[in-house]
Amino acid sequence: FNAYTFEGKAGQQIEIDMTSSEIDPYLILLAPDGQDLAHDDDGGGGSNARVTTALPADGTYTVLANTYRAGETGHYNLRLSMKSSQLQR
């Protein structure tokens, strides 16, 4: 796997997409305490992976870009979309 980190805020909505025509993407999102927060294999359509969630705490999150099948290698695209949490009155 390849590991990527980002800073997140509690309540922030995120979406992570991993796409490839060469491998079967598999995403894992780790919380700041290292716990497995979310994972996905085919949620992005076809064999592409997508994780959509609200972050539970402030801190540094880790995205593990992996493959579903052991030993696969190839190019992929990884995209992270973030929305700030907003108070509604």
N, C-alpha and C positions, 0 to 999 in steps of 0.2 A: 504494500500500500504506500501511498504518498500522503503525508500529513500536512495540513494547512491550518493556520489559526486565525481567529478574528475576535475582536472585542464586541461583546454584546451586553445589552441591558435587560433587566427583568421585564417581562411582558412584551418585548420586541418580537414582532412577527418576522420570520425569515423563511426563505425558500432557497434550497440548494438543488441545482440540476447538474447531473453528470451525463454527458452524451458521448457516444462513440459509434463509429461504423466498423471498428477493428476489434473491440472487446465487449464483454457483457459487464457494464458498470455496476458497482455495488457501493453504496454510500453508508458511512457510519458517522454519527454526530456524537461527540463526547462532551459532557458538561464540564464546567470548570473544575469540579472535584474528580474528574476522570471517569465518572459513571456513564454507561451507555444511555444516551438520551433518546436516540432515534436511529433507525436504519431502514434502507430500502433497496430493492433489487430492480423492479420493473415499474415503479410508480410514475415514471416520466414518459410512458408510452413506448411500445415496442420493448426493447431490452434496456432502455435508458432508465436511470435512477433519479428519484426526486424525494427530497425530505422537506416537508412543510410543517412548521411548529412555532409555538410561542416559547421564548426562552424563559426558564424558570428563575434565573438569578443574574446579577451583574458578574462579568468576568470574562476570562479568555476561554473560548470554545475551540475544539479541535475537530476538523473534518478529515476523515480518513477516506481517501479516494482509492477504492479497491476494485477487484474483479470478482465476479461470482464464482468463476472456475479457477482453481489453483493453477499457477504457472502461466496464466495469460499475460501477454504484454502487448502494448499498442498505444496509439495516441488517443487522447480524450479531451473534451472541453468541460470545464467546471465553471459554474456561475452561481454567485451568491447574491440574492436580492434581500434587502433589509428595509423594514418600515419602522419608523419610530412609534412608540406607543404614545397615544394622545388621550388626554382627559376629555370626557364629554360632560357637558353640563345640561 
